[in-house]
Amino acid sequence: MTSSYMNELQPPVKVLLGPGPSSVHPRVLQALSLPVMGHLDPAFFQVMDDVCEMLRQVFHTKNTMTVPISSTGTGAMETACANIIEPGDEVLICRNGYFGIRLGDIAERCGATVHLMDTPWGKAVDPQMLKDELKKHPGLKAVGVVHAETSTGVLSDMKELVEVIHEAGALAIVDAVTSLGGHEVRMDDWGIDVCYSATQKCLGAPPGLAPISLSEAAMDVVSKRPTKVQSFYFNLKDLEAYWNQTRAYHHTSPINMTYALREALRMMMEEGQENRINRHAKVAAALRAGAEALGLSLLAEEGHRLNPLTTVSVPEGIEDAKIRRALLNDYDIEIGGGLGEFAGKAWRIGLMGESARERNVFALLSALETLLHKEGYEVAFGASLSAAQRALATFDD
């Protein structure tokens, strides 16, 4: 019997509509396959500069320290905490979902005294509640908050929250993993000190790099800290020397992933950032309308619903994993299950980057109608598709 490793790898082609990764355009995949250069080759430095210049446009910032970290989004979260937080610092973490919990965990591992402000899952972080909480903790170094909570599908008002954080004299650390490229993120206008994301969602590249940007105030904290950053790999002082004109060796960059990110960002610039955000809003409105026409309820509070990621309540009597398995096996469509409090209770449907297309909305709704009907759930066939079409029409008017 021949071992499977002797066979050529041929991954199945799936429509990725989960919380990430998302589908990747052939242009970006083609960039991945280009010849490998050395990470200290002057020709690669130009690629690095292109990526940093376009990332500044996406973050809407002039920050010099705007680079892709060699990791996925969690690595950027760790980078933010490890560089800003020193042992004994006091920080506040706003938790309204799974990734707020992770941010608190990482901050604690960096030696911080972590104060937590919990908001019910499905709700946005409330600025007044944060204001009241900050009064209880004078002298905080930083406040961490998730802009787009991928576990709940909730978008919090970052501009207002950052104002409240700065009034308290703290730095604002913002998780924009699911929002960057799919919602407005205006780092300089909103005064965000540290903001990080990931490539595999609205930016339209494979997973493997994590953009991060730090303001002058944040980099001042990093450069003046008396203690060493606990992580060698994520130490921004050394990384800065590689990404700036010094080009000092730190670690071997993922060359081809940097090509891929450059091409994905080029495609975003060609489309126009505002057009991309509108595309995400349009397909999300269609999905929500179609889901509600099926009688499904949305878990995120109205007015704070994420466009790149929609959380839908699993109907009573329907087995969560069975539907997701059937979508994957019979229709080649992947959606995500719930995390934490929403485990087994929610479907997380991502329409991000290249996956944020009208055809994907209709394919998913049609498949869901069929599968739910088979499970005895009462479905008015065609209702979800016509509702989605009506929602799309409102954007075309």
Buried (B, 14 or more C-beta within 10 A) or exposed (E): EEEEEEEEEEEEEBBBBBBBBBBBBEBBEEBBEEEEBEBEEEEBBEBBEBBBEBBBEBBBBEBBBBBBBBBBBBBBBBBBBBBBBBEEBBBBBBBBBBBBBBBBEBBBBBBBBBBBBBBEBBBBBBBEBBBEBBEEBEEBBBBBBBBBBBBBBBBBBBEBBBBBBBEBEBBBBBBBBBBBBBBBBEBBEBBBBBBBBBBBBBBBBBBBBBBBBBBEEBBEBBEEBEEEBBBEBBBBBBBBBBBBEEBEEBEEBBBBBBBBBBBBBBBBEEBEBEEBBBBBBBBBBBBBBBBBBBBBEBBBBEEBBBBBBBBBBBBEEBEBEEBBEBBBEEBBBBBBBBBEBBEEBBBBBBBBBBBBBBEBBBBBBBBBBBBBEEBEBEBEEEBBBEBBBBBBEEEEE
